[in-house]
Each structure stands twice: as C-alpha cells, then as structure tokens.
C-alpha cells in the first residue's frame, strides 16, 4: 500500500502506537454498528452509495446501493480498497485530497471520478467525503456518499454527438440552410451553400415575428449555382 496516504502524524510513530490508534477506530465503528439503529437504517436504505473507509483506503462498511453500483457483494468489497476500484486515471487526484485530509488541511471534499465495476464497466460518480477524527485530531475513518451519475454522463455524451452531427450536416449540406431566431426572425447562421447566394442575407429578417417561414435553397445547373430561395409563410 502506498505510503502517500499517511499524514505527518504517522512519521516516527512505532507500529504498536499506530496499531493502538487503528484499534480505537475499529472499536468506535463496532459501537456504532451495534448501538446506533439510525446508523444501520441510513446505511441499508440509502438511495445513494454510502461507505466508511479506513485511513489506508480499505472499505470498512458499505451499503447495498454501493454494492450494486460496483457489482460486488458486501463481503467482496470488504476485502478490497477503494483504490482497487478507482479508475487509474482518476486515482492520483483522489489520493491528493485524501493526503490533505489526513494532514489536517481539510475535513471534507467533493470529487467527481470514475470507478471500475467488477464486470469492467465504467461508473461515473460524484463523491461527498468527510472524516471522523479522534481526540488527537487524527482521522479515524472516512465517510463517503457516492452518487452514481453514469446515466447523466451518457446522456451528455449522446447530446454532444448529436450536436456534432447536426453541425456537420448543416455545414456540408449541398442545399442552402440557415438558422433564424424565433423571437424576431433574424438570420444568425447560414451554411456555405446558402452563403454562395450572397453573404449579405445573413442577419436579415426572414419572417415576421410570430409567424413560421419555411425557406429552401435549391441547386440549379452547376455545383456552385443555386436558384433563389423559395419561401412559404404559415
């Protein structure tokens, strides 16, 4: 395990002292598990992924939603670390924030990153992370709320692809096309084929506000020859 996740309080401490501190953290977690019914209810019924992890990134407690998100059983996740499940390209940024938390510079952070599911698929998530500190100020464990935003990311990607296809079709169409504002009928974009009819047409009003006008440029005899546009008001 990388030593970059430990804070300055670990420097020079004996293994026995570190073990005592980690033992205190596990003892506190055990009391929460046994005595706090609210803790258990929130974890089991959470609508987003929730987890408690250790200073060295081990999953200590995970809820069913996080298990489904990552495709592992609870027992499988508790044998892993969240660094195991983080996309390699996003790990360094996450570790940097953890280091700052362990060093006492911050108590919470928000992060968007990718996880890798058990089946190899990518999960996009937004993490809201805070920590619980002991009496000496050291981090005992880290609490994470993990919101799956994969569907949103896919929708955004599909929208970008659709917009790019529209731009390509608009610019390369062999017939003249233009775009006009609904509010005042002013042309604010015209493609290359339409511009060959006269760039001065751009920014001119092509219909009365409140009406609908269909305008078509049609090619005539040659590749660079177009008939005047035809229009129809609805």
C-alpha positions in Angstrom: 0.0 0.0 0.0 1.3 3.4 -0.9 2.7 5.4 2.0 1.5 8.6 0.3 -1.9 8.2 2.0 -0.5 8.6 5.5 -0.2 12.0 7.2 2.6 13.6 9.1 1.3 12.2 12.4 2.5 8.7 11.3 6.1 9.8 10.9 8.2 8.5 13.7 5.5 6.6 15.4 6.0 3.0 16.4 4.0 0.2 14.8 2.4 -0.5 18.2 1.2 3.0 18.6 -0.3 3.0 15.1 -1.9 -0.3 15.8 -3.5 1.1 19.0 -4.9 4.1 17.1 -6.4 1.9 14.4 -7.7 -0.4 17.1 -9.5 2.5 18.7 -11.1 3.4 15.3 -12.4 -0.1 14.8 -13.7 -0.1 18.3 -15.7 3.1 17.7 -17.0 1.7 14.4 -18.1 -1.5 16.2 -20.0 0.5 18.8 -21.8 2.4 16.0 -22.7 -0.8 14.3 -24.1 -2.4 17.5 -25.8 0.5 19.2 -26.9 3.0 16.6 -30.1 1.9 14.9 -30.2 5.1 12.9 -26.8 4.4 11.5 -27.9 1.0 10.3 -31.2 2.2 8.9 -29.5 5.0 6.9 -26.9 2.7 5.5 -29.2 -0.1 4.5 -31.9 2.2 3.0 -29.7 4.8 1.4 -30.7 6.0 -2.0 -27.1 6.6 -3.0 -23.9 4.6 -2.3 -22.5 5.1 1.2 -19.3 3.8 2.7 -17.0 4.1 5.6 -13.3 3.5 4.8 -10.1 3.4 6.8 -7.1 5.7 6.6 -5.4 3.2 4.3 -8.4 3.1 1.9 -10.0 -0.2 3.0 -13.7 -0.5 2.7 -14.9 -1.0 6.3 -18.7 -0.7 5.8 -20.7 -0.4 2.5 -24.4 -0.2 1.8 -26.4 -2.3 -0.6 -26.6 0.6 -3.1 -22.8 0.8 -3.4 -22.6 -2.9 -3.8 -25.0 -2.8 -6.7 -23.2 0.2 -8.2 -19.8 -1.6 -8.2 -21.1 -5.1 -8.9 -19.6 -6.7 -5.8 -21.1 -8.4 -2.8 -20.6 -6.8 0.6 -18.1 -9.5 1.6 -16.1 -9.0 -1.6 -15.9 -5.2 -1.2 -14.7 -5.5 2.4 -11.7 -7.4 1.1 -10.8 -4.6 -1.2 -9.8 -0.9 -1.1 -11.4 1.9 -2.9 -8.2 2.5 -4.7 -8.6 -1.0 -6.2 -12.0 0.1 -7.7 -11.0 3.6 -8.8 -10.2 4.3 -12.5 -6.4 4.5 -12.8 -6.6 7.9 -14.5 -8.5 9.3 -11.5 -6.6 7.8 -8.6 -3.9 10.5 -8.2 -6.4 13.3 -7.8 -8.3 11.3 -5.2 -5.1 10.5 -3.3 -4.1 14.1 -3.2 -7.3 15.1 -1.5 -7.0 12.2 1.0 -3.5 13.3 1.9 -4.7 16.8 2.6 -7.5 15.3 4.8 -5.0 13.1 6.7 -2.7 16.1 7.2 -5.5 18.1 8.8 -5.7 20.6 6.0 -9.3 19.8 5.1 -12.2 17.9 6.8 -14.3 17.3 3.7 -14.2 17.4 -0.1 -16.3 16.8 -3.2 -14.9 14.9 -6.1 -16.1 13.6 -9.5 -14.4 10.4 -10.6 -14.8 7.0 -12.2 -15.0 3.6 -10.7 -14.4 0.3 -12.5 -17.1 -2.3 -11.8 -16.4 -5.9 -11.2 -17.6 -6.6 -14.9 -15.1 -4.0 -16.2 -17.7 -1.3 -17.0 -17.0 2.3 -16.0 -19.2 4.0 -13.4 -19.2 7.8 -13.2 -19.7 9.1 -9.7 -19.8 12.3 -7.6 -18.3 11.8 -4.1 -19.1 13.8 -1.0 -16.5 12.9 1.5 -15.9 13.8 5.2 -14.0 12.3 8.1 -14.3 11.4 11.7 -11.3 12.4 13.9 -10.1 11.2 17.2 -9.3 13.2 20.3 -5.7 13.7 19.0 -7.1 15.1 15.7 -6.1 12.2 13.6 -8.5 10.7 11.1 -10.2 7.5 12.4 -12.3 6.8 9.3 -13.6 8.4 6.2 -17.3 8.7 5.4 -18.3 8.8 1.7 -21.6 9.5 0.0 -21.3 8.3 -3.6 -23.8 9.4 -6.3 -23.9 7.4 -9.5 -24.1 9.9 -12.4 -23.4 7.4 -15.2 -26.7 7.9 -16.9 -26.3 11.7 -16.9 -22.8 11.3 -18.4 -24.0 9.0 -21.1 -26.9 11.5 -21.9 -24.4 14.4 -22.1 -22.2 12.4 -24.4 -25.1 11.4 -26.7 -26.2 15.1 -26.8 -22.7 16.2 -27.8 -22.6 13.6 -30.5 -26.0 14.7 -31.8 -24.9 18.3 -31.8 -21.8 17.5 -33.7 -23.8 15.5 -36.3 -26.1 18.5 -36.7 -23.2 20.9 -37.2 -21.6 18.6 -39.8 -24.9 18.1 -41.7 -25.6 21.9 -41.6 -22.1 22.9 -42.8 -21.7 20.3 -45.6 -25.3 20.2 -47.0 -25.5 20.6 -50.7 -28.6 22.8 -50.3 -28.6 26.2 -48.6 -29.6 26.2 -45.0 -30.0 28.9 -42.5 -30.9 29.3 -38.8 -33.1 32.2 -37.6 -34.2 33.3 -34.2 -37.8 32.6 -33.3 -38.2 35.9 -31.4 -37.5 38.3 -34.3 -36.9 36.3 -37.4 -33.3 37.4 -37.8 -31.0 35.0 -39.6 -28.0 34.4 -37.3 -26.4 31.4 -39.1 -26.1 30.4 -42.7 -24.2 27.4 -44.3 -21.7 27.6 -47.1 -24.1 26.6 -49.8 -26.5 29.3 -48.7 -23.8 31.9 -48.4 -22.9 31.5 -52.1 -26.3 33.1 -52.8 -24.9 36.2 -51.0 -23.5 36.5 -47.6 -25.4 39.8 -47.1 -28.5 37.8 -46.5 -27.2 36.8 -43.1 -28.5 38.9 -40.1 -31.5 40.0 -42.2 -35.1 39.3 -41.1 -36.6 36.3 -43.0 -40.1 36.4 -41.5 -42.4 38.4 -39.3 -42.1 37.7 -35.6 -44.8 35.3 -34.6 -45.1 33.6 -38.0 -43.4 30.5 -39.3 -41.5 30.6 -42.6 -40.0 27.7 -44.5 -37.1 28.6 -46.7 -35.3 26.3 -49.2 -32.2 26.9 -51.4 -32.2 24.6 -54.5 -29.3 23.8 -56.7 -29.7 24.6 -60.4 -27.4 23.8 -63.3 -23.9 23.6 -61.7 -22.2 22.7 -58.4 -21.9 26.4 -57.4 -25.2 27.6 -58.9 -28.3 28.0 -56.9 -31.8 29.2 -57.6 -33.2 32.0 -55.4 -34.7 30.7 -52.2 -38.3 29.9 -52.1 -40.4 30.8 -49.1 -43.7 30.0 -47.6 -45.4 31.7 -44.6 -47.6 29.6 -42.4 
